Amino acid sequence: MAETPSNNANQSKAPSHHWNKERRDDEEEKDPYEIIIEKSGCSTQHYALQDCMFENRDWRKCKEEMKSFKDCMEKNTKRAIHGAK
């Protein structure tokens, strides 16, 4: 029982700015690829492809959505590379 008060004392020393920890926890929960896709500006095409794959269970039926997503990612990747120079 003597350890309980010291544990409570340690908890009271926690940083008061919880927003930073919450932000990190939220980012850790997200798939790294989803973060990249969101930053690329191609999330609409990505989710359309995911929906198609879920509905059809066959990538061959989703070629149009796949091409749209691929084209968007290529365009935004080129823009990011050339914009960084």
All heavy atoms as an XYZ file, in Angstrom:
702
protein
N       0.819     -1.189      0.000
C       0.000      0.000      0.000
C       0.861      1.251      0.000
O       0.427      2.289     -0.413
C      -0.938      0.016      1.187
C      -2.002     -1.049      1.105
S      -3.314     -0.664      2.220
C      -4.585     -0.161      1.154
N       2.080      1.161      0.445
C       2.960      2.326      0.490
C       3.316      2.796     -0.911
O       3.642      3.932     -1.112
C       4.219      1.989      1.274
N       3.244      1.899     -1.896
C       3.605      2.276     -3.258
C       2.520      3.087     -3.960
O       2.794      3.835     -4.865
C       3.911      1.016     -4.084
C       5.174      0.329     -3.629
C       5.467     -0.891     -4.466
O       5.014     -0.937     -5.619
O       6.146     -1.789     -3.974
N       1.284      2.963     -3.539
C       0.186      3.661     -4.193
C       0.347      5.172     -4.152
O       0.240      5.827     -5.176
C      -1.161      3.235     -3.583
O      -1.248      1.816     -3.673
C      -2.319      3.859     -4.318
N       0.666      5.796     -3.016
C       0.842      7.248     -3.009
C       1.975      7.712     -3.916
O       1.856      8.726     -4.572
C       1.134      7.583     -1.546
C       0.546      6.464     -0.767
C       0.689      5.264     -1.649
N       3.077      6.965     -3.988
C       4.178      7.402     -4.851
C       3.778      7.305     -6.319
O       4.185      8.113     -7.128
C       5.436      6.582     -4.574
O       5.224      5.228     -4.913
N       2.966      6.304     -6.658
C       2.488      6.222     -8.037
C       1.607      7.413     -8.368
O       1.681      7.971     -9.444
C       1.715      4.917     -8.264
C       2.624      3.718     -8.314
O       3.823      3.862     -8.505
N       2.060      2.538     -8.142
N       0.767      7.813     -7.430
C      -0.080      8.981     -7.648
C       0.768     10.236     -7.756
O       0.466     11.128     -8.541
C      -1.102      9.131     -6.521
C      -2.174      8.060     -6.585
O      -2.380      7.453     -7.635
N      -2.841      7.827     -5.467
N       1.833     10.323     -6.982
C       2.714     11.486     -7.038
C       3.394     11.570     -8.402
O       3.527     12.642     -8.968
C       3.753     11.409     -5.930
N       3.815     10.427     -8.953
C       4.439     10.422    -10.274
C       3.449     10.847    -11.355
O       3.810     11.504    -12.305
C       5.001      9.034    -10.600
C       6.237      8.712     -9.796
O       6.900      9.616     -9.291
N       6.532      7.436     -9.666
N       2.206     10.462    -11.196
C       1.194     10.835    -12.186
C       0.939     12.334    -12.164
O       0.665     12.938    -13.173
C      -0.104     10.074    -11.929
C       0.002      8.608    -12.283
C      -1.261      7.835    -11.930
O      -2.154      8.372    -11.290
N      -1.314      6.590    -12.347
N       1.046     12.961    -10.996
C       0.803     14.397    -10.914
C       1.933     15.187    -11.577
O       1.772     16.347    -11.891
C       0.628     14.826     -9.459
O       1.852     14.656     -8.769
N       3.091     14.575    -11.806
C       4.210     15.249    -12.451
C       4.140     15.155    -13.973
O       5.034     15.598    -14.663
C       5.532     14.649    -11.967
C       5.815     14.908    -10.516
C       7.121     14.280    -10.099
C       7.368     14.458     -8.614
N       8.603     13.806     -8.192
N       3.068     14.580    -14.494
C       2.917     14.453    -15.942
C       2.826     15.831    -16.573
O       2.324     16.775    -15.950
C       1.660     13.651    -16.259
N       3.324     15.986    -17.800
C       3.274     17.295    -18.463
C       1.841     17.778    -18.613
O       0.923     16.986    -18.821
C       3.915     17.059    -19.829
C       4.229     15.616    -19.917
C       3.919     14.967    -18.630
N       1.668     19.073    -18.516
C       0.321     19.636    -18.604
C      -0.137     19.830    -20.048
O      -1.288     20.092    -20.291
C       0.267     20.970    -17.854
O       1.174     21.873    -18.456
N       0.757     19.716    -21.004
C       0.383     19.904    -22.403
C       0.090     18.545    -23.052
O       0.921     17.958    -23.701
C       1.462     20.675    -23.171
C       2.808     20.030    -23.116
N       3.656     20.202    -22.062
C       3.454     19.205    -23.974
C       4.753     19.513    -22.264
N       4.658     18.887    -23.413
N      -1.105     18.063    -22.852
C      -1.501     16.749    -23.362
C      -1.735     16.758    -24.866
O      -1.769     15.714    -25.483
C      -2.766     16.265    -22.648
C      -2.553     16.048    -21.184
N      -1.762     15.053    -20.687
C      -3.014     16.730    -20.105
C      -1.745     15.099    -19.371
N      -2.486     16.123    -18.988
N      -1.923     17.906    -25.465
C      -2.212     17.958    -26.902
C      -1.097     17.318    -27.709
O      -1.333     16.675    -28.709
C      -2.443     19.398    -27.360
C      -1.240     20.281    -27.149
C      -0.961     21.038    -26.067
C      -0.142     20.464    -28.049
N       0.243     21.694    -26.221
C       0.767     21.363    -27.431
C       0.164     19.974    -29.307
C       1.949     21.758    -28.047
C       1.345     20.376    -29.915
C       2.214     21.263    -29.280
N       0.140     17.472    -27.282
C       1.264     16.918    -28.021
C       1.241     15.392    -28.003
O       1.425     14.749    -29.018
C       2.575     17.450    -27.442
C       3.721     17.298    -28.400
O       3.520     17.051    -29.583
N       4.924     17.446    -27.893
N       0.988     14.789    -26.858
C       0.922     13.337    -26.744
C      -0.264     12.796    -27.543
O      -0.138     11.809    -28.245
C       0.813     12.905    -25.291
C       0.789     11.393    -25.138
C       0.768     10.996    -23.701
C       0.694      9.514    -23.451
N       0.531      8.613    -24.519
N      -1.408     13.452    -27.455
C      -2.583     13.004    -28.193
C      -2.299     13.008    -29.687
O      -2.670     12.106    -30.401
C      -3.778     13.892    -27.876
C      -4.304     13.691    -26.469
C      -5.368     14.685    -26.098
O      -5.845     15.417    -26.988
O      -5.727     14.740    -24.917
N      -1.600     14.016    -30.137
C      -1.272     14.103    -31.560
C      -0.395     12.923    -31.972
O      -0.621     12.284    -32.983
C      -0.567     15.422    -31.845
C      -0.259     15.622    -33.295
C       0.232     17.030    -33.546
N       0.764     17.090    -34.878
C       1.885     17.666    -35.206
N       2.591     18.276    -34.306
N       2.309     17.659    -36.438
N       0.612     12.612    -31.167
C       1.490     11.489    -31.480
C       0.723     10.175    -31.463
O       0.903      9.343    -32.320
C       2.656     11.430    -30.497
C       3.793     12.320    -30.927
C       5.011     12.091    -30.076
N       5.128     13.246    -29.198
C       5.265     13.192    -27.895
N       5.353     12.064    -27.276
N       5.335     14.292    -27.188
N      -0.139      9.985    -30.480
C      -0.933      8.759    -30.410
C      -1.812      8.621    -31.638
O      -1.941      7.550    -32.206
C      -1.805      8.732    -29.151
C      -0.988      8.516    -27.896
O       0.194      8.127    -28.016
O      -1.530      8.740    -26.796
N      -2.422      9.714    -32.075
C      -3.293      9.691    -33.241
C      -2.506      9.324    -34.493
O      -2.947      8.521    -35.304
C      -3.966     11.057    -33.424
C      -4.975     11.059    -34.557
O      -5.724     10.064    -34.671
O      -5.013     12.033    -35.322
N      -1.310      9.903    -34.651
C      -0.487      9.605    -35.813
C       0.004      8.167    -35.781
O       0.106      7.524    -36.816
C       0.694     10.567    -35.899
C       0.283     11.957    -36.328
C       1.447     12.924    -36.358
O       2.585     12.505    -36.063
O       1.224     14.093    -36.665
N       0.303      7.648    -34.589
C       0.775      6.273    -34.482
C      -0.312      5.282    -34.865
O      -0.028      4.216    -35.373
C       1.267      6.001    -33.061
C       2.586      6.682    -32.755
C       3.020      6.498    -31.317
O       2.397      5.701    -30.604
O       3.975      7.167    -30.913
N      -1.564      5.641    -34.642
C      -2.664      4.757    -34.985
C      -2.894      4.708    -36.492
O      -3.382      3.720    -37.008
C      -3.943      5.214    -34.287
C      -3.908      4.989    -32.788
C      -5.146      5.512    -32.102
O      -6.139      5.807    -32.790
O      -5.124      5.628    -30.872
N      -2.557      5.762    -37.200
C      -2.759      5.804    -38.641
C      -1.710      4.964    -39.346
O      -0.555      4.927    -38.947
C      -2.674      7.235    -39.159
C      -3.920      8.022    -38.983
C      -3.825      9.308    -39.756
C      -5.153     10.014    -39.765
N      -5.100     11.218    -40.567
N      -2.131      4.365    -40.412
C      -1.228      3.615    -41.273
C      -0.288      4.612    -41.945
O      -0.739      5.637    -42.469
C      -2.060      2.852    -42.301
C      -1.236      2.051    -43.279
O      -0.054      1.774    -42.992
O      -1.776      1.684    -44.329
N       1.014      4.365    -41.945
C       1.954      5.304    -42.569
C       1.629      5.576    -44.039
O       1.814      6.684    -44.521
C       3.309      4.614    -42.434
C       3.137      3.566    -41.413
C       1.689      3.226    -41.336
N       1.125      4.571    -44.731
C       0.767      4.770    -46.133
C      -0.422      5.713    -46.270
O      -0.483      6.508    -47.206
C       0.475      3.433    -46.816
C       1.709      2.585    -46.963
C       1.926      1.490    -46.139
C       2.688      2.901    -47.894
C       3.075      0.720    -46.251
C       3.839      2.139    -48.018
C       4.021      1.051    -47.196
O       5.160      0.302    -47.314
N      -1.358      5.640    -45.340
C      -2.500      6.558    -45.379
C      -2.044      7.993    -45.178
O      -2.561      8.911    -45.820
C      -3.534      6.177    -44.332
C      -4.355      4.979    -44.732
C      -5.507      4.723    -43.776
O      -5.989      5.678    -43.136
O      -5.917      3.571    -43.686
N      -1.076      8.197    -44.316
C      -0.544      9.544    -44.088
C       0.101     10.070    -45.369
O      -0.135     11.207    -45.769
C       0.462      9.541    -42.917
C      -0.261      9.204    -41.622
C       1.179     10.875    -42.812
C       0.652      8.936    -40.450
N       0.875      9.236    -46.042
C       1.522      9.623    -47.306
C       0.460      9.951    -48.352
O       0.561     10.956    -49.060
C       2.464      8.515    -47.800
C       3.658      8.371    -46.854
C       2.930      8.783    -49.232
C       4.488      7.129    -47.073
N      -0.550      9.102    -48.450
C      -1.600      9.299    -49.445
C      -2.368     10.588    -49.169
O      -2.650     11.361    -50.082
C      -2.533      8.079    -49.498
C      -1.780      6.884    -50.095
C      -3.787      8.376    -50.306
C      -2.448      5.545    -49.892
N      -2.686     10.849    -47.906
C      -3.390     12.085    -47.558
C      -2.557     13.309    -47.927
O      -3.077     14.282    -48.461
C      -3.730     12.101    -46.072
C      -4.859     11.160    -45.716
C      -5.105     11.083    -44.219
O      -4.487     11.865    -43.454
O      -5.908     10.229    -43.819
N      -1.257     13.245    -47.661
C      -0.377     14.376    -47.985
C      -0.210     14.543    -49.490
O       0.071     15.637    -49.960
C       0.986     14.193    -47.316
C       0.941     14.385    -45.828
C       2.302     14.201    -45.203
C       2.252     14.405    -43.702
N       3.579     14.209    -43.079
N      -0.389     13.470    -50.242
C      -0.205     13.532    -51.699
C      -1.366     14.221    -52.396
O      -1.231     14.657    -53.530
C      -0.052     12.118    -52.278
O      -1.314     11.460    -52.294
N      -2.516     14.261    -51.748
C      -3.697     14.833    -52.384
C      -4.476     13.808    -53.197
O      -5.372     14.170    -53.957
N      -4.158     12.538    -53.040
C      -4.798     11.472    -53.828
C      -5.706     10.585    -52.987
O      -6.022      9.466    -53.394
C      -3.721     10.617    -54.502
S      -2.658     11.542    -55.617
N      -6.147     11.066    -51.842
C      -6.951     10.217    -50.971
C      -8.303      9.868    -51.590
O      -8.805      8.753    -51.386
C      -7.132     10.861    -49.597
O      -7.741     12.113    -49.706
N      -8.883     10.763    -52.383
C     -10.167     10.466    -53.036
C     -10.015      9.275    -53.968
O     -10.843      8.350    -53.941
C     -10.672     11.695    -53.819
O     -10.804     12.791    -52.914
C     -11.992     11.419    -54.494
N      -8.964      9.274    -54.774
C      -8.716      8.162    -55.698
C      -8.389      6.881    -54.935
O      -8.808      5.793    -55.318
C      -7.574      8.505    -56.664
C      -7.894      9.618    -57.626
C      -7.671     11.008    -57.060
O      -7.442     11.204    -55.865
N      -7.741     12.007    -57.918
N      -7.653      7.023    -53.853
C      -7.283      5.868    -53.029
C      -8.525      5.198    -52.444
O      -8.679      3.975    -52.512
C      -6.343      6.313    -51.913
C      -6.092      5.285    -50.868
N      -5.354      4.146    -51.104
C      -6.493      5.211    -49.574
C      -5.305      3.423    -50.001
N      -5.984      4.053    -49.059
N      -9.424      6.014    -51.874
C     -10.625      5.446    -51.268
C     -11.565      4.877    -52.323
O     -12.239      3.873    -52.071
C     -11.321      6.473    -50.378
C     -10.485      6.818    -49.160
C     -10.122      8.121    -48.873
C     -10.036      5.813    -48.309
C      -9.346      8.418    -47.766
C      -9.247      6.099    -47.203
C      -8.911      7.401    -46.937
O      -8.132      7.696    -45.844
N     -11.602      5.482    -53.508
C     -12.408      4.920    -54.597
C     -11.875      3.541    -54.985
O     -12.653      2.605    -55.217
C     -12.404      5.858    -55.803
N     -10.565      3.405    -55.040
C      -9.951      2.109    -55.345
C     -10.252      1.096    -54.240
O     -10.604     -0.050    -54.520
C      -8.443      2.266    -55.534
C      -7.635      0.991    -55.765
C      -8.141      0.224    -56.986
C      -6.158      1.329    -55.920
N     -10.128      1.519    -52.998
C     -10.443      0.617    -51.890
C     -11.896      0.158    -51.936
O     -12.189     -1.021    -51.722
C     -10.178      1.294    -50.544
C      -8.740      1.289    -50.144
C      -8.551      1.735    -48.711
O      -9.302      2.555    -48.185
N      -7.538      1.193    -48.069
N     -12.806      1.087    -52.204
C     -14.227      0.729    -52.303
C     -14.467     -0.277    -53.413
O     -15.210     -1.250    -53.238
C     -15.084      1.973    -52.534
C     -15.165      2.874    -51.318
O     -14.808      2.419    -50.200
O     -15.568      4.043    -51.478
N     -13.845     -0.040    -54.561
C     -13.993     -0.951    -55.694
C     -13.468     -2.345    -55.337
O     -14.123     -3.353    -55.621
C     -13.261     -0.396    -56.913
S     -13.416     -1.425    -58.386
N     -12.304     -2.384    -54.711
C     -11.726     -3.673    -54.328
C     -12.616     -4.394    -53.316
O     -12.804     -5.606    -53.395
C     -10.328     -3.478    -53.743
C      -9.299     -2.979    -54.738
S      -8.845     -4.213    -55.951
C      -7.930     -5.331    -54.927
N     -13.195     -3.658    -52.404
C     -14.069     -4.256    -51.405
C     -15.335     -4.815    -52.058
O     -15.761     -5.920    -51.738
C     -14.439     -3.223    -50.335
C     -15.363     -3.769    -49.283
C     -14.864     -4.572    -48.271
C     -16.714     -3.486    -49.313
C     -15.715     -5.092    -47.295
C     -17.566     -4.008    -48.347
C     -17.068     -4.798    -47.336
N     -15.911     -4.044    -52.968
C     -17.151     -4.468    -53.630
C     -16.938     -5.640    -54.577
O     -17.762     -6.551    -54.643
C     -17.764     -3.299    -54.400
C     -18.312     -2.208    -53.509
C     -18.736     -0.972    -54.275
O     -18.842     -1.035    -55.527
O     -18.967      0.056    -53.627
N     -15.836     -5.622    -55.328
C     -15.632     -6.610    -56.385
C     -14.738     -7.781    -55.997
O     -14.792     -8.828    -56.640
C     -15.057     -5.926    -57.630
C     -16.035     -4.955    -58.222
O     -17.109     -5.331    -58.651
N     -15.669     -3.674    -58.215
N     -13.870     -7.579    -55.019
C     -12.926     -8.625    -54.592
C     -12.054     -9.136    -55.739
O     -11.627    -10.280    -55.746
C     -13.666     -9.809    -53.959
C     -14.597     -9.471    -52.850
C     -13.836     -9.225    -51.588
N     -14.804     -9.039    -50.494
C     -14.529     -8.405    -49.393
N     -13.336     -7.894    -49.215
N     -15.417     -8.266    -48.455
N     -11.839     -8.267    -56.731
C     -11.045     -8.650    -57.906
C     -10.426     -7.376    -58.480
O     -11.143     -6.524    -59.010
C     -11.923     -9.339    -58.939
C     -11.149     -9.874    -60.132
O      -9.924     -9.621    -60.234
O     -11.768    -10.545    -60.973
N      -9.109     -7.242    -58.397
C      -8.447     -6.023    -58.850
C      -8.673     -5.773    -60.334
O      -8.649     -4.634    -60.795
C      -6.951     -6.066    -58.544
C      -6.185     -7.106    -59.315
C      -5.926     -8.383    -58.923
C      -5.606     -6.948    -60.603
N      -5.212     -9.040    -59.889
C      -5.002     -8.174    -60.953
C      -5.530     -5.896    -61.519
C      -4.349     -8.378    -62.152
C      -4.869     -6.098    -62.713
C      -4.284     -7.318    -63.023
N      -8.903     -6.826    -61.112
C      -9.104     -6.646    -62.558
C     -10.374     -5.861    -62.864
O     -10.485     -5.254    -63.918
C      -9.141     -8.006    -63.255
C      -7.780     -8.719    -63.189
C      -7.882    -10.125    -63.630
N      -8.632    -10.872    -62.591
C      -8.675    -12.174    -62.502
N      -8.033    -12.925    -63.370
N      -9.355    -12.758    -61.542
N     -11.302     -5.833    -61.936
C     -12.530     -5.065    -62.121
C     -12.367     -3.622    -61.662
O     -13.302     -2.840    -61.772
C     -13.683     -5.736    -61.370
C     -14.037     -7.097    -61.929
C     -15.175     -7.719    -61.168
C     -15.503     -9.087    -61.769
N     -16.578     -9.751    -61.022
N     -11.198     -3.294    -61.197
C     -10.941     -1.954    -60.656
C      -9.812     -1.248    -61.408
O      -9.156     -0.361    -60.858
C     -10.591     -2.064    -59.175
S     -11.863     -2.846    -58.191
N      -9.598     -1.611    -62.637
C      -8.473     -1.044    -63.395
C      -8.601      0.462    -63.581
O      -7.601      1.184    -63.532
C      -8.343     -1.751    -64.740
C      -7.813     -3.167    -64.608
C      -7.665     -3.824    -65.955
C      -7.169     -5.254    -65.804
N      -7.034     -5.918    -67.101
N      -9.809      0.942    -63.791
C     -10.006      2.381    -63.981
C      -9.644      3.151    -62.705
O      -8.933      4.166    -62.757
C     -11.470      2.664    -64.357
C     -11.740      4.114    -64.687
C     -13.181      4.308    -65.132
O     -13.721      3.478    -65.869
O     -13.747      5.340    -64.708
N     -10.108      2.665    -61.562
C      -9.785      3.296    -60.284
C      -8.291      3.193    -59.986
O      -7.687      4.142    -59.474
C     -10.587      2.646    -59.154
C     -12.062      2.928    -59.188
C     -12.858      2.005    -60.114
O     -12.250      1.157    -60.805
O     -14.087      2.138    -60.139
N      -7.698      2.064    -60.332
C      -6.263      1.864    -60.101
C      -5.451      2.845    -60.941
O      -4.498      3.456    -60.455
C      -5.871      0.420    -60.434
C      -4.498      0.045    -59.929
S      -4.071     -1.679    -60.228
C      -5.388     -2.535    -59.384
N      -5.833      3.020    -62.203
C      -5.122      3.951    -63.087
C      -5.267      5.386    -62.581
O      -4.297      6.142    -62.576
C      -5.623      3.829    -64.517
C      -4.875      4.760    -65.468
C      -5.262      4.540    -66.895
C      -4.579      5.439    -67.886
N      -3.773      6.511    -67.446
N      -6.451      5.738    -62.155
C      -6.683      7.084    -61.644
C      -5.808      7.364    -60.417
O      -5.183      8.426    -60.307
C      -8.163      7.245    -61.287
O      -8.398      8.500    -60.723
N      -5.726      6.408    -59.505
C      -4.898      6.558    -58.312
C      -3.414      6.614    -58.683
O      -2.665      7.464    -58.199
C      -5.177      5.405    -57.342
C      -4.331      5.437    -56.109
C      -4.337      6.529    -55.266
C      -3.526      4.359    -55.778
C      -3.556      6.552    -54.112
C      -2.745      4.367    -54.638
C      -2.766      5.471    -53.804
N      -3.001      5.736    -59.575
C      -1.598      5.697    -60.015
C      -1.206      7.019    -60.667
O      -0.155      7.590    -60.370
C      -1.399      4.552    -61.002
C      -0.003      4.470    -61.557
C       0.093      3.388    -62.620
C       1.439      3.467    -63.288
N       1.412      3.058    -64.660
N      -2.054      7.518    -61.576
C      -1.765      8.778    -62.262
C      -1.652      9.935    -61.271
O      -0.759     10.779    -61.389
C      -2.842      9.081    -63.306
C      -2.813      8.128    -64.483
O      -1.820      7.384    -64.652
O      -3.809      8.100    -65.248
N      -2.553      9.965    -60.308
C      -2.519     11.024    -59.297
C      -1.231     10.961    -58.486
O      -0.573     11.976    -58.277
C      -3.736     10.906    -58.381
S      -3.819     12.206    -57.126
N      -0.858      9.775    -58.045
C       0.363      9.626    -57.244
C       1.598     10.001    -58.055
O       2.497     10.674    -57.548
C       0.488      8.200    -56.701
C      -0.500      7.869    -55.592
S      -0.326      8.873    -54.110
C       1.194      8.207    -53.437
N       1.650      9.581    -59.313
C       2.802      9.932    -60.154
C       2.898     11.435    -60.360
O       3.974     12.013    -60.268
C       2.716      9.210    -61.495
C       3.046      7.737    -61.405
C       2.908      7.007    -62.732
O       2.381      7.586    -63.707
O       3.328      5.837    -62.789
N       1.765     12.065    -60.623
C       1.751     13.513    -60.838
C       2.221     14.246    -59.588
O       3.067     15.142    -59.665
C       0.341     13.971    -61.222
C       0.215     15.466    -61.453
C      -1.189     15.845    -61.817
C      -1.954     16.080    -60.537
N      -3.310     16.572    -60.714
N       1.721     13.851    -58.441
C       2.078     14.535    -57.204
C       3.486     14.201    -56.742
O       4.140     15.020    -56.110
C       1.050     14.233    -56.118
C      -0.257     14.939    -56.412
O      -0.265     16.049    -56.916
N      -1.352     14.283    -56.130
N       3.979     13.020    -57.062
C       5.358     12.663    -56.741
C       6.313     13.504    -57.578
O       7.290     14.042    -57.063
C       5.603     11.158    -56.979
O       4.705     10.418    -56.164
C       7.031     10.778    -56.640
N       6.012     13.643    -58.858
C       6.856     14.480    -59.731
C       6.851     15.916    -59.263
O       7.883     16.578    -59.243
C       6.367     14.385    -61.181
C       6.681     13.068    -61.838
C       6.126     13.016    -63.240
C       6.327     11.645    -63.842
N       5.708     11.511    -65.168
N       5.684     16.408    -58.865
C       5.580     17.793    -58.387
C       6.406     17.973    -57.118
O       7.095     18.958    -56.960
C       4.113     18.143    -58.109
C       3.954     19.593    -57.711
C       2.551     19.993    -57.354
N       1.521     19.404    -58.165
C       0.309     19.057    -57.711
N       0.004     19.252    -56.458
N      -0.570     18.519    -58.503
N       6.360     16.990    -56.223
C       7.118     17.075    -54.970
C       8.622     17.042    -55.236
O       9.399     17.775    -54.624
C       6.723     15.947    -54.038
N       9.048     16.201    -56.175
C      10.474     16.086    -56.487
C      10.974     17.343    -57.156
O      11.999     17.906    -56.774
C      10.728     14.852    -57.381
C      10.503     13.574    -56.581
C      12.152     14.881    -57.949
C      10.500     12.310    -57.421
N      10.261     17.837    -58.149
C      10.710     19.030    -58.868
C      10.532     20.297    -58.033
O      11.307     21.235    -58.188
C       9.955     19.176    -60.194
C      10.294     18.081    -61.165
N      11.557     17.880    -61.654
C       9.531     17.097    -61.709
C      11.568     16.835    -62.475
N      10.347     16.340    -62.515
N       9.556     20.306    -57.143
C       9.352     21.460    -56.284
C      10.431     21.575    -55.219
O      10.710     22.648    -54.732
N      11.039     20.449    -54.873
C      12.068     20.444    -53.832
C      13.416     20.927    -54.339
O      14.282     21.284    -53.572
C      12.203     19.036    -53.247
N      13.607     20.942    -55.635
C      14.905     21.355    -56.202
C      15.058     22.840    -56.232
O      14.219     23.611    -56.293
C      15.054     20.802    -57.624
C      15.261     19.305    -57.599
C      15.486     18.797    -58.996
C      15.774     17.311    -58.964
N      16.013     16.774    -60.278
